[in-house]
Amino acid sequence: MSLTIKDLEQLQSQNPDWRMELVEGNIIVMGPSDYESDEIGSRLLTFLNVWVMPRKLGRVTGSSAGFILPSLENDENTGDPEKRNLRAPDVSFVRAERLKKTQRDFVQLVPDLTVEVKSKSDRLKPLQEKIQLFLELGSTVGILIDPDKLLVTVYRPNQEPVILRSNDKLTLPELLPGWELEIAELWPPEFE
């Protein structure tokens, strides 16, 4: 049985605390992130918003924002939004000209920036595949943050991934000209 976005919405209304995605007609229930992974995602979200908001460059969202993705198939008859995947990156950015007004629903577009933060229980391969899917569908940049190895991998279409370490700087000139972030700033500080 292939489930639809309406099925997902109904399940969410019955279980509002669950985080879910719809992948190939299957509803995937995602457990909560570990504390460190969520803190890293929140830190990146904050760093992006501090740059994006005053410049009115677009919208930055967290792991609960759902995107109805277009079909990879070229057949126009497969364009039924109810049969498409609904995915939610840990952090995303959509340029202002692509989403002029926020919506009180899932958005039918691919974010320009897709970020996944590896949780303690995550495996890398499914996260890499999720980022690759977003890139195939139109994301400009995908980022995978691995707190276990203290690495940030930046993916762009038709390019080799770039691996950044704590002493490197992350820049996104194609989306956020002038913005940069020292990778070390992503890692949560220790308090004395």
C-alpha positions in Angstrom: 0.0 0.0 0.0 1.4 3.3 -1.1 0.7 6.2 1.3 0.1 9.8 0.4 0.8 13.2 1.9 -2.8 13.3 3.0 -2.2 10.0 4.9 0.9 11.6 6.5 -1.0 14.7 7.5 -3.7 12.6 9.1 -1.1 10.5 11.0 0.5 13.8 12.1 -2.8 15.2 13.4 -3.2 12.1 15.5 0.4 12.1 16.7 1.5 15.7 16.8 4.8 15.0 18.6 6.1 12.6 15.9 8.5 13.8 13.2 7.7 12.1 9.9 8.8 12.0 6.3 7.1 10.4 3.3 9.5 8.4 1.1 8.4 6.4 -1.9 4.9 5.9 -0.4 6.2 4.9 3.1 6.0 7.0 6.2 9.2 7.1 8.0 8.9 8.0 11.7 12.1 9.7 12.9 13.2 9.6 16.5 14.4 12.7 18.3 18.0 13.9 17.7 20.6 13.5 20.3 21.2 16.8 22.2 24.5 17.6 20.6 23.3 17.1 17.0 20.3 19.3 17.6 22.4 21.9 19.2 24.7 21.9 16.2 21.7 22.3 13.9 20.4 25.1 16.0 23.7 26.9 16.0 23.9 26.7 12.2 20.3 27.9 11.9 21.2 30.9 14.2 24.4 31.8 12.2 22.4 31.6 9.0 19.5 33.7 10.3 21.8 36.4 11.6 23.1 36.9 8.1 19.9 36.2 6.1 17.2 38.1 8.0 18.6 41.7 8.0 19.5 41.3 4.3 16.1 39.8 3.5 17.8 37.1 1.4 15.2 34.3 2.1 14.0 31.9 4.7 15.9 29.6 7.0 14.0 26.7 8.6 14.8 23.8 10.9 14.0 20.1 11.0 10.2 20.4 11.1 9.7 22.2 7.8 8.5 19.8 5.2 9.2 20.1 1.5 7.0 18.3 -1.1 9.6 17.3 -3.7 9.1 17.0 -7.4 9.2 13.6 -8.9 12.5 12.5 -10.5 10.5 11.0 -13.3 10.0 13.1 -16.4 6.4 11.8 -17.1 4.0 14.7 -16.5 1.4 12.2 -15.4 3.4 11.4 -12.3 3.2 14.9 -11.0 0.4 14.3 -8.4 1.7 16.0 -5.3 0.0 13.4 -3.1 2.3 10.7 -4.5 5.5 12.7 -4.1 8.1 12.5 -1.4 7.8 14.9 1.6 11.2 15.4 3.2 12.5 17.6 6.0 16.2 18.6 6.2 17.7 19.5 9.6 18.3 23.0 8.3 17.3 24.6 5.0 17.4 27.9 3.2 15.2 29.1 0.4 16.0 32.3 -1.5 13.5 35.1 -1.1 12.7 35.3 -4.8 11.6 31.6 -4.7 9.3 31.9 -1.6 8.2 35.5 -1.3 5.5 34.7 1.3 5.7 32.0 3.9 3.0 29.3 3.8 0.9 27.6 6.5 1.5 24.2 4.8 4.2 22.1 3.3 5.9 23.9 0.5 6.2 22.4 -3.0 9.8 23.3 -3.8 13.3 22.2 -3.3 15.3 24.3 -0.8 18.4 26.0 -2.2 20.5 24.8 0.8 19.9 21.4 2.4 21.7 20.5 5.6 21.8 17.2 7.5 23.4 16.7 10.9 24.4 13.2 11.8 22.7 12.0 15.0 24.3 9.4 17.2 22.0 6.7 15.8 22.2 7.8 12.1 24.2 6.0 9.5 26.1 8.2 7.0 24.9 6.6 3.8 21.2 7.4 4.1 22.1 11.0 5.0 24.4 11.2 1.9 21.7 9.7 -0.3 19.1 12.2 1.1 21.4 15.1 0.3 22.1 13.7 -3.2 18.4 13.5 -3.9 17.9 17.1 -3.0 20.8 18.1 -5.3 19.4 16.0 -8.1 16.1 17.8 -7.7 17.6 21.3 -7.7 19.3 22.2 -4.4 22.3 24.4 -5.0 24.3 23.1 -2.0 24.0 20.2 0.4 25.9 20.0 3.7 26.5 17.0 5.9 27.7 17.7 9.4 29.3 14.8 11.2 29.9 15.6 14.9 31.5 12.2 15.5 34.4 13.0 13.2 34.2 16.8 13.5 33.8 17.1 9.8 31.6 19.1 7.5 31.1 17.8 3.9 29.8 20.3 1.3 28.2 18.9 -1.8 27.4 20.7 -5.0 26.0 19.3 -8.2 28.6 17.9 -10.6 31.5 18.6 -8.2 33.5 16.5 -5.8 32.5 16.9 -2.2 34.6 19.3 -0.1 35.5 18.2 3.4 36.0 20.9 6.0 37.6 20.6 9.4 37.4 22.8 12.5 40.1 25.2 11.3 38.4 25.7 7.9 35.7 28.2 6.9 32.4 27.4 5.3 31.3 29.9 2.6 28.3 29.7 0.3 29.0 32.4 -2.3 26.4 31.1 -4.7 23.6 31.6 -2.1 25.0 33.9 0.6 27.7 36.2 -0.8 30.0 37.5 1.9 28.8 35.0 4.6 31.4 32.8 6.2 31.5 30.5 9.2 34.4 29.0 11.0 33.6 25.3 11.3 34.9 25.3 14.9 31.9 27.6 15.7 29.5 24.8 15.0 30.8 22.6 17.7 29.1 23.2 21.1 31.4 24.9 23.7 32.2 23.4 27.0 31.3 25.6 30.0 33.4 25.7 33.1 
